[in-house]
Amino acid sequence: MNGIMRFGKKGKLAPRFVGSYEIIERISNVAYKLALPPALAMIHNVFHVSLLQNCRSVYKTFPK
């Protein structure tokens, strides 16, 4: 599969979610624009609500 970005491992152990990011703008009822870090600049920053989850806790730094 060319052009697909994977985060870490392949298959069942691959992370389903990358991190929690601030919502910059509500584009429509079902689309939100997120503030992504420069490392994820190649990803389009508008996401459908079905791809987002509520943040359950806030970390000062992300666990590794």
DSSP file (Angstrom, degrees, kcal/mol; ACC not computed):
  #  RESIDUE AA STRUCTURE BP1 BP2  ACC     N-H-->O    O-->H-N    N-H-->O    O-->H-N    TCO  KAPPA ALPHA  PHI   PSI    X-CA   Y-CA   Z-CA
    1    1 A M    >         0   0    0      0, 0.0     3,-0.9     0, 0.0     2,-0.2   0.000 360.0 360.0 360.0 102.1    0.0    0.0    0.0
    2    2 A N  T 3   +     0   0    0      1,-0.2     3,-0.1     3,-0.0     0, 0.0  -0.525 360.0  21.9 -78.7 143.8    1.8    3.1   -1.2
    3    3 A G  T 3  S+     0   0    0      1,-0.2     2,-0.5    -2,-0.2    -1,-0.2   0.516  86.2 128.1  83.1   5.7    1.2    6.4    0.4
    4    4 A I    <   -     0   0    0     -3,-0.9     2,-0.5     2,-0.0    -1,-0.2  -0.846  49.7-145.1 -99.2 127.9   -0.1    5.1    3.7
    5    5 A M        -     0   0    0     -2,-0.5     2,-0.4    -3,-0.1    -3,-0.0  -0.778  14.0-163.3 -91.8 129.5    1.6    6.4    6.8
    6    6 A R        -     0   0    0     -2,-0.5     2,-0.8     2,-0.1     4,-0.1  -0.894  12.7-141.8-112.2 143.4    1.9    4.0    9.7
    7    7 A F        -     0   0    0     -2,-0.4     2,-0.7     8,-0.2    -2,-0.0  -0.851  65.5 -48.9-106.3  98.6    2.6    5.0   13.3
    8    8 A G  S    S+     0   0    0     -2,-0.8     6,-0.1     6,-0.1     2,-0.1  -0.700 113.1  26.2  86.7-116.3    5.0    2.5   14.9
    9    9 A K  S    S-     0   0    0     -2,-0.7     2,-0.2     4,-0.3    -2,-0.2  -0.376  70.6-123.8 -89.6 161.7    4.1   -1.2   14.4
   10   10 A K    >   +     0   0    0     -2,-0.1     3,-0.7     4,-0.1     2,-0.1  -0.632  67.1   6.5 -96.7 159.9    2.1   -3.0   11.8
   11   11 A G  G >  S-     0   0    0     -2,-0.2     3,-1.5     1,-0.2    -2,-0.0  -0.375 120.7  -8.4  80.1-146.5   -1.0   -5.2   12.3
   12   12 A K  G 3  S+     0   0    0      1,-0.3    -1,-0.2    -2,-0.1    -3,-0.0   0.786 131.8  54.1 -63.7 -30.1   -2.9   -5.8   15.4
   13   13 A L  G <  S+     0   0    0     -3,-0.7    -4,-0.3     2,-0.1    -1,-0.3   0.429  79.5 118.4 -88.1   2.5   -0.4   -4.0   17.7
   14   14 A A  S <  S-     0   0    0     -3,-1.5     2,-0.1    -6,-0.1    -6,-0.1  -0.430  76.6-102.6 -68.2 140.8   -0.5   -0.8   15.7
   15   15 A P        -     0   0    0      0, 0.0    -8,-0.2     0, 0.0    -1,-0.1  -0.430  24.4-157.0 -65.7 135.4   -1.7    2.3   17.7
   16   16 A R  S    S+     0   0    0      1,-0.2     2,-0.4    -2,-0.1    -2,-0.0   0.760  79.3  34.7 -83.7 -26.0   -5.2    3.2   16.8
   17   17 A F        -     0   0    0      1,-0.1    -1,-0.2    35,-0.0     3,-0.1  -0.978  63.9-155.7-132.1 144.9   -4.9    6.8   18.0
   18   18 A V        -     0   0    0     -2,-0.4     2,-0.3     1,-0.3    -1,-0.1   0.869  59.7 -62.3 -90.2 -40.4   -1.9    9.0   17.7
   19   19 A G        -     0   0    0      2,-0.0     2,-0.5    43,-0.0    -1,-0.3  -0.982  54.5 -71.2 175.7-176.6   -2.5   11.6   20.5
   20   20 A S        +     0   0    0     -2,-0.3     2,-0.3    -3,-0.1    34,-0.0  -0.908  48.3 179.8-105.6 131.3   -4.7   14.3   21.9
   21   21 A Y        -     0   0    0     -2,-0.5     2,-0.1    15,-0.0    15,-0.1  -0.936  31.3-100.0-131.9 151.5   -4.7   17.6   20.0
   22   22 A E        -     0   0    0     13,-0.4    13,-2.7    -2,-0.3     2,-0.6  -0.425  32.0-124.0 -71.4 140.1   -6.4   20.9   20.4
   23   23 A I  E     -A   34   0A   0     11,-0.2    11,-0.2     1,-0.2     3,-0.1  -0.775  27.7-178.8 -85.0 121.5   -9.5   21.6   18.2
   24   24 A I  E     +     0   0A   0      9,-2.7     2,-0.3    -2,-0.6    10,-0.2   0.884  62.3   1.1 -85.3 -44.2   -8.8   24.9   16.4
   25   25 A E  E     -A   33   0A   0      8,-1.4     8,-3.0     0, 0.0     2,-0.8  -0.999  57.9-128.3-151.5 144.4  -12.0   25.3   14.4
   26   26 A R  E     -A   32   0A   0     -2,-0.3     6,-0.2     6,-0.2     3,-0.1  -0.878  24.4-176.7 -94.2 112.7  -15.4   23.6   13.9
   27   27 A I  E     -     0   0A   0      4,-1.6     2,-0.2    -2,-0.8     5,-0.2   0.924  64.2 -29.6 -77.5 -46.7  -15.7   23.3   10.1
   28   28 A S  E >  S-A   31   0A   0      3,-1.6     3,-0.5     0, 0.0    -1,-0.2  -0.805  82.4 -70.6-151.2-168.7  -19.2   21.8   10.1
   29   29 A N  T 3  S+     0   0    0     -2,-0.2     3,-0.0     1,-0.2    -2,-0.0   0.765 133.5  28.0 -64.7 -23.9  -21.4   19.6   12.3
   30   30 A V  T 3  S+     0   0    0      1,-0.1    19,-2.0    18,-0.0     2,-0.4   0.289 111.3  71.1-123.0   9.3  -19.2   16.6   11.5
   31   31 A A  E <   -AB  28  48A   0     -3,-0.5    -3,-1.6    17,-0.2    -4,-1.6  -0.992  51.1-175.6-135.4 137.2  -15.7   18.0   10.8
   32   32 A Y  E     -AB  26  47A   0     15,-2.5    15,-2.9    -2,-0.4     2,-0.5  -0.968  20.9-135.7-130.6 145.0  -13.1   19.6   13.0
   33   33 A K  E     -AB  25  46A   0     -8,-3.0    -9,-2.7    -2,-0.3    -8,-1.4  -0.880  27.4-157.7 -99.3 127.6   -9.7   21.2   12.3
   34   34 A L  E     -A   23   0A   0     11,-2.8     2,-1.0    -2,-0.5   -11,-0.2  -0.734  21.9-120.4-107.9 153.3   -7.0   20.1   14.7
   35   35 A A        -     0   0    0    -13,-2.7   -13,-0.4    -2,-0.3   -12,-0.0  -0.804  40.2-172.4 -89.4  98.8   -3.7   21.7   15.8
   36   36 A L        -     0   0    0     -2,-1.0     9,-0.1   -15,-0.1   -15,-0.0  -0.657  24.3-109.6 -93.2 149.2   -1.2   19.1   14.7
   37   37 A P    >   -     0   0    0      0, 0.0     3,-1.8     0, 0.0    -1,-0.1  -0.290  34.4-102.8 -71.1 163.1    2.5   19.2   15.6
   38   38 A P  G >  S+     0   0    0      0, 0.0     3,-1.6     0, 0.0     4,-0.2   0.777 119.2  66.9 -57.8 -27.5    5.1   19.9   12.9
   39   39 A A  G 3  S+     0   0    0      1,-0.3     3,-0.3     2,-0.1    -3,-0.0   0.760 104.7  44.0 -65.7 -23.1    6.1   16.2   12.8
   40   40 A L  G X  S+     0   0    0     -3,-1.8     3,-1.7     1,-0.2    -1,-0.3  -0.009  76.1 120.8-107.6  27.2    2.6   15.5   11.5
   41   41 A A  T <   +     0   0    0     -3,-1.6    -1,-0.2     1,-0.3    -2,-0.1   0.748  66.0  64.2 -64.5 -24.2    2.6   18.3    8.9
   42   42 A M  T 3  S+     0   0    0     -3,-0.3     2,-0.4    -4,-0.2    -1,-0.3   0.531  88.4  85.9 -78.5  -4.5    2.1   15.9    6.0
   43   43 A I  S <  S-     0   0    0     -3,-1.7     2,-0.2     2,-0.0    -7,-0.1  -0.810  89.3-112.8 -98.1 135.9   -1.3   14.9    7.4
   44   44 A H        -     0   0    0     -2,-0.4    -2,-0.1     1,-0.1    -1,-0.0  -0.471  24.3-143.1 -63.7 134.1   -4.4   16.9    6.5
   45   45 A N  S    S+     0   0    0     -2,-0.2   -11,-2.8    -4,-0.1     2,-0.5   0.224  71.0  91.5 -94.5  15.9   -5.6   18.5    9.7
   46   46 A V  E     -B   33   0A   0    -13,-0.2     2,-0.3   -15,-0.0   -13,-0.2  -0.950  56.3-177.0-110.3 126.5   -9.4   18.3    9.2
   47   47 A F  E     -B   32   0A   0    -15,-2.9   -15,-2.5    -2,-0.5     2,-0.2  -0.926  27.2-118.2-127.7 147.0  -11.0   15.2   10.6
   48   48 A H  E >   -B   31   0A   0     -2,-0.3     3,-2.0   -17,-0.2     4,-0.3  -0.515  33.1-116.2 -75.4 148.4  -14.5   13.7   10.6
   49   49 A V  G >  S+     0   0    0    -19,-2.0     3,-1.2     1,-0.3    -1,-0.1   0.765 112.4  67.1 -60.8 -25.7  -16.1   13.2   14.1
   50   50 A S  G 3  S+     0   0    0    -20,-0.3    -1,-0.3     1,-0.2   -20,-0.0   0.718  99.7  51.6 -67.5 -19.2  -16.1    9.5   13.7
   51   51 A L  G <  S+     0   0    0     -3,-2.0     2,-0.3     2,-0.0    -1,-0.2   0.478 100.1  80.1 -93.2  -4.1  -12.3    9.5   13.7
   52   52 A L    <   -     0   0    0     -3,-1.2     2,-0.3    -4,-0.3   -35,-0.0  -0.731  57.2-166.3-106.9 152.8  -12.1   11.5   17.0
   53   53 A Q        -     0   0    0     -2,-0.3     2,-0.1     0, 0.0    -2,-0.0  -0.937  31.5 -97.7-130.1 156.2  -12.4   10.5   20.6
   54   54 A N        -     0   0    0     -2,-0.3     2,-0.6     1,-0.1   -34,-0.0  -0.439  40.5-112.4 -68.0 145.7  -12.9   12.4   23.8
   55   55 A C        -     0   0    0      1,-0.2     3,-0.1    -2,-0.1    -1,-0.1  -0.725  29.0-170.8 -80.7 121.2   -9.7   13.1   25.8
   56   56 A R        +     0   0    0     -2,-0.6     2,-0.3     1,-0.2    -1,-0.2   0.753  68.8   6.6 -87.4 -25.6  -10.0   11.1   29.0
   57   57 A S        -     0   0    0      2,-0.0     2,-0.5     0, 0.0    -1,-0.2  -0.982  69.3-126.4-151.8 158.9   -7.0   12.6   30.8
   58   58 A V        -     0   0    0     -2,-0.3     2,-0.3    -3,-0.1     3,-0.1  -0.941  21.2-160.6-113.8 124.5   -4.5   15.4   30.1
   59   59 A Y        -     0   0    0     -2,-0.5     3,-0.2     1,-0.1    -2,-0.0  -0.780  19.9-146.3 -99.7 145.2   -0.7   14.7   30.2
   60   60 A K  S    S+     0   0    0     -2,-0.3     2,-0.3     1,-0.3    -1,-0.1   0.889  97.2  10.1 -71.8 -40.4    1.9   17.3   30.6
   61   61 A T  S    S-     0   0    0     -3,-0.1    -1,-0.3     0, 0.0     0, 0.0  -0.974  94.1-105.1-132.1 149.9    4.1   15.2   28.3
   62   62 A F        -     0   0    0     -2,-0.3     2,-0.1    -3,-0.2   -43,-0.0  -0.514  38.1-112.1 -75.0 138.7    2.9   12.2   26.3
   63   63 A P              0   0    0      0, 0.0    -1,-0.1     0, 0.0    -4,-0.0  -0.398 360.0 360.0 -67.2 147.9    4.0    8.8   27.7
   64   64 A K              0   0    0     -2,-0.1    -2,-0.0     0, 0.0     0, 0.0   0.423 360.0 360.0-103.7 360.0    6.5    7.0   25.5
